[in-house]
Amino acid sequence: MIQFKNVSKVYANGTHALTDINMEIDQGEFVFIVGSSGAGKSTFLKLIMCEEQPTEGEIVINDTVITDLPRRKVPYLRRTMGIVFQDFRLIDSMSVYDNVAFAMHVVGATPQEIRRRVPYMLSLVNLQEKAKCKPKELSGGEQQRVGLARALINSPKLIIADEPTGNVDPALSFEIVDLLSEINRRGTTILMVTHEHGLVKHFHRRIVEIQGGRIVADTGKVESSDEAE
């Protein structure tokens, strides 16, 4: 599903963010990306989302070479992904329902599709009773679950979760990853960046460690996604 072939990224200021990255992530995997601050994790995600282009090498997503992908095609690539941010990025003036529905409006879904899909997705993240609330009326964990529902609403093949537990309490961190694990069991590929080693140890998934812009460890594919959580 995702292939990095000899990928390097050097920024204009001379910073070597990534060096000679080679890896593959298969459809249906759950992968933790770990590493210290400045290790290259953010650049790794930006390359996948086409926010940056590699200096060298080739990146393939869903059999499409995205290296030097024309800008007009980038939005279509991103529609195959759901992105969960550390800082939630919800629209404060909108209700929970409308925040989730907004992602469907963007891709041209019909009102009938939105009315059918949004309640189902809110029930999946246990927020059906908060549909009319504004984001500021929710806890941090609830806001992150809204973000997760929004990321899932268009049935993406890939979820990119960038430090999704960074702004929630430790107990809620496990709840968020439990939800991601359930989504993974339904066939969605999960790529999660985190610095929380307790989470990584608790959830037995593939771990890729980046340090100094290089992959220094990779536990390899975990064959089953049904291990005890």
Steps between C-alpha positions, in 0.01 A plus 500: 500500500782741592852462365804716566787426261834661590322814616696797633385850589732798535342837576616826344686594818713187469319292761511129413156396629496148352780292349461196275167374638384161371182344637165349406169515682237251385126556480344425839810553713511703821839670530637717779760754389720597795808715554623801692411858414670600176560139395314541169153369589315815389687510170414135445128582533527815288648297216210253513247786498689682220558803719866454411681330212807278546840624390583150380319170462147389421180469705212277389153503658226267376706418189532869413840668493442820695848642456452826307123441490337802328351737759156472343498127581609533864146563635383176337785309665411648839140391460626142530640588843352598835718724714477533879688793651642552849325838531161368375448784242125510546290797390387665823191664346364166377329225695654156534262375229595779260872459560476140388256574218730773367749237381223343292390834355857554378490185286153575362291251698123533469287619795349150518845342528598747771184437704561126482874495558565761770278348775655160436851640532415691819360181649824319410697745717229512769405863441147469366365688803744789441399567140361848572784610729772744398863384529571724800227318693692172468794352686832456323433130452157571352644759264756249379223247438322762287824537306516126458138484375578776251808313379296184450185646347602451136621141555871562430738213439761666720480686832796721590496585869757764592550488879122450547538447875729796563228724645293250697538336840702175517191287563329649196808429290426127528137565406606682182737220396231242583275678250778506241557130559132425442512697176811308401321170559247611237779523243618861516875559505613704803821702512542662842781727614546504877757564770304305763700183558237360738246492218744340259586225748135434588371467144693229322543654156783561258742767624723707271755718678651801327808672644718756327295469184563126465299189585695344787250228595200326344325215677342388174143417413275361775304220337193519721312813611305311766759486778384576852487874544 
